[in-house]
């Protein structure tokens, strides 16, 4: 029933990274104009999204909740007419989206804090996804994972 939701959440995560990229480039232009040196950091966003402990736990919780809600929804929808099934689906989609947001928002904030802390420690002024940095840049992926508690 929630077929497109994980794709939507991954798309949201990628869009967040792309917005960060745009803000980073803007910051770089402003820093250059102000005469400050720019140190570019790069981060494997896909890897961090999967391995950062808070994100990993959040995604695991979301997957468990999705399975539980689907089971509950399928049980309640059995024998219902199409209109009732649609109403139930809308209710369960809302429950799922609210739960996913509750789990992922704090994890995203923890990830952003870890990135900011590592960037500051390493003197990095701009952090971009490694997929857009083809040459150079300080790779902060491992340090961010460790800052988040990964082994």
LUMPANU-785984 format. One record per residue (C-alpha): z, x, y; residue in one letter. Coordinates in steps of 0.001 Angstrom, whole numbers, plus 500000, padded with zeros to 6 digits. Layout:
BEGIN
ZXYA/...
END
This chain:
BEGIN
500000500000500000X/500698502909502383X/497550504819501494X/496576506089504937X/500057506840506281X/500479510409504964X/497040511261506336X/498042509732509659X/501248511764509780X/499413514991508918X/496850514133511581X/499693513562514039X/501181516956513137X/497820518675513610X/497261516866516909X/500698518040518054X/499690521608517248X/496410521173519125X/498229519787522164X/500497522825521935X/497391524990521865X/496093523335525022X/499437523729526753X/499599527328525605X/496200528092527090X/497219526403530321X/500417528451530357X/498387531609529755X/496122530851532726X/499102530136534981X/500885533318533818X/497810535416534489X/497466533907537936X/501116534752538603X/500554538330537445X/502772538063534359X/501653539685531133X/500760537359528292X/501817538090524715X/500123535815522201X/501944534809519061X/500296533154516105X/501764530798513567X/500377529441510305X/501015525815511214X/499975524382507853X/502293526732505967X/505191526186508332X/504689522420508127X/505070522620504349X/507684525364503985X/509991525014506992X/513170523704505303X/513814520803507680X/510183519662507468X/510094520087503708X/513250517999503288X/511972515358505694X/508644515043503843X/510475514832500488X/512714512064501852X/509707510214503247X/507904510445499885X/510956509068498034X/511332506247500527X/507628505451500260X/507874505158496469X/510957502955496717X/509399500716499347X/506142500387497396X/508053499381494275X/510102496852496231X/507026495529498053X/505006495117494862X/507890493236493243X/508324490882496218X/504570490373496715X/504023489323493112X/503033485664492971X/502832485341496772X/499766484012498542X/497569486383500537X/499128485477503905X/502651486089502598X/501564489401501069X/500097490500504406X/503329489580506194X/505350491528503624X/503014494499503914X/503422494512507703X/507217494413507330X/507217497263504812X/504802499339506874X/507191499020509804X/510151500007507613X/508220502995506311X/507020504119509747X/510507503793511231X/512027505776508366X/509334508455508559X/509916508809512298X/513699509053511763X/513166511852509254X/510318513762510877X/511320513701514557X/514496515805514107X/512658518137511713X/509869518599514269X/512462519323516966X/514162521911514711X/510770523523514094X/509963523618517811X/513384525170518527X/512838527827515855X/509394528665517257X/510800528935520777X/513711531130519650X/511502533504517656X/508950533688520459X/511694534608522918X/513139537246520531X/509723538845520073X/508668538605523723X/505875536161522932X/504822533982525862X/502201531815524131X/502174530606520513X/498928529392518959X/498030528254515488X/496702531211513514X/493532529246512745X/492423529732516356X/493470533380516724X/490731535454515158X/491892538847516349X/495283540185517358X/498377538211518176X/501916538651516882X/502366536717513649X/505688534875513855X/505254532681510761X/507762534493508521X/510347534803511290X/510116531081512083X/510542530178508407X/513578532466508175X/515016531050511411X/514753527615509785X/516647528788506707X/513786529547504309X/514436532286501783X/
END
